[in-house]
């Protein structure tokens, strides 16, 4: 089975690529969804995060308020690294277990925004990087309700996109043309499933 890692910059369209892969019959898991589940009340990761950051990150129902936690960690590099050290190992274990359970399918994909940052580059048959211009990223983050400074901090917290592109096997450029993204995704999937025998040049 081909194990496909999908990464890229924030607001570049990784989930869109995941939906296209899913439509093509590839099982897809989002690492962010895994992390959110692991941070639910009663889970070990939840307890570790609350112990590390305090009960003021909780909402009235006792759940971790992602907005409050996000403002804390994206405003301080040391806090972000502390959170990642608590969450990343559990998420990696979870996606490896999920991949092992996908036997019988030609390929399975996991969307991992911080794939390289988490030191998980060796888990994959192929890594796809989804990219967009910084201006496009910033505009999309504004549409999500983040102001300019918050958007800048989110982008600065990740490995530079150029470095992710260099480290990846394939690149999908998402400039807002969904049909173009679909064509790129389908072409790359065909290349991966055909044993990389057909020609492909990273854009």
N, C-alpha and C positions, 0 to 999 in steps of 0.2 A: 504494500500500500504506500502511495506517495503521501508524505506528510508535508502539508503546505503551511508555512507561517506567513501571515499577512500583517505587515507593519506599515509605518509611515508617520507623517507628521499629524499633529492635531488638526481636526477640521479639514482633512484631505479627502475623506470619503472611504475609509476602510470598511465601514458597515455596508456601504453601497456595493463594494466589491464582494463582500460576504454574501449579500442577497443574490447577486448574480451567480456566484458559485453554488449557492443553495439551489437556485432554479435549474442549474446544470446537473443536479443530482449529487453534489458534493456535500457531505455533512459538515456543518460549520458550528464552531463554538467561539463565543466572544469571551476573552479573558476578563474584560471589565465586568461582565455579568457574573462570572465565577467569583471575582473579588467581592462584588456586592453581596452575593450569597454568603460568602465566608465571613463577612462583617455583620451578619444579622445577629440579633440578640441570642445568646446561648451558645454561640460558636466560640471556639478557642481564639480565633483571630480577633473577634469582637472584644473579648475580654482583654487581650493583649493591647489592642489599640486604645481602649478606654483607660487601661492602667497607665499607658504611656502619655496620653494627651489630656486626661482628666474628663470628668463628667460634664464639663461645660460644652463638649462637642455633641451631647445628646439632645434630641428633641423631647417634647413633652411625653411621647410614647415610649421613650427609652431607646429609640433607634439612633444610630450615628447620623448626624445631620451632615450630609456630604458637602453642602455649601459652606458650613462653618469650618469643617475639617479642611476643605479645599483652600479656603482663604488662609488658614494657618500654615499649611505645608507649602503652598506656592509663594508665600511671602518670606519663607526662610528655608534655605537649602538644607540645613542640618535636620530640620523637622521633616522635610520631604524624604531624605535618606533614611531617617528613622522609621517612617511609615513604610517605605518600600522594603526595608529589612524585615518588618513584621509580616507583610502581606505577600511579597513575591514568592518566597519558598513554597507557601501553601498553594498558591495559584499554579505554580509550575507542576507540583505534584498532582493537582487536580486535572490539568490538561493532559499530562502524560497518561494518567489512568483512563481518561476519556478516549484518547487516541488508541490505546491498547484495546479498547472495547469496540473499535470500529472495523473489526475484521470482516472481510467479505466485500468491502467496497474498494474501488480503484484508488480513491484519494479521499482525504479528510483535511479540513483546514481549521486553523485556530487564528483568530484575530488578536494580535498581541501588540498594542501600541508601543510598549517599552521593551520590545523583544531583545534588542541589542543592549539596552541599558540594564536589563535583568540578567545578562550573561547567559542567555538561552539560545544562542545562535546555532548550536550544534544539534538541536532537536529535529531538524527539518530536512526533507529531501530537497526542498526549494523554498526560498524566501522571496515574497513579492513585496515591494515597497510602493505604497500609494502616495503620490506627491501632488503638490499644488504650489503656486507662487505664494510668497509671504503676504502679498496684498489680498489674495483670495482667502487665505487662512484667516487673516484679520477680519475681513468682511463677514465671513461665516461665523466667527466667534462673536462679532457684534450682533448678528442675528440671533444668537443664543442668549443674548442679554449681558455679555461681558463688555465692560468698558475698555478703552485702549490700553490702560495700564495692566488690567487683569489679563487681557489677551496677550500682552507682551510677556508677562510672567509665565503664562502657560506655555508659550512657544519656547521661551528661554530655558524652561525646565527640562526640555527634551534634547537629545543629541541632535546636532544640526542636520537638517534634512539631506544636505549634500553628502554627509558621511553615511547616512542610512542607505542612500541610493548606491553609493560605492560598495557597501558591504552586501547588498542584496543581489539575488540572481536575476530578478525581473523588476521592471518599473512600470507602473501605470500612472499616467498623467491625467488628473481630474481637474479640468478647467471649467467644469459645469456642463459639459456636453455628455449626457448620460449614454447616448448611443455610442459615442467614442469610447467611453469607459467599458461598455459592454463588449465592444469589438476587441479591445485590448485584453480584457479578462478572458474571453473565450479563446483568443489566440494563444495566450500564455498557458491556459489549462490544456489545450490540445498539445502544445509543445511538451509540457510536463508528462502527460499521459502517454505520449508517443515515445517515451524514453529519450527525449531531448535529441532525437535524430534529425528532425527538421530544422531549418535555419531559424535563428532568432538573434536579433541584435538589440542589446539594451539601449533604450532611447535616452 
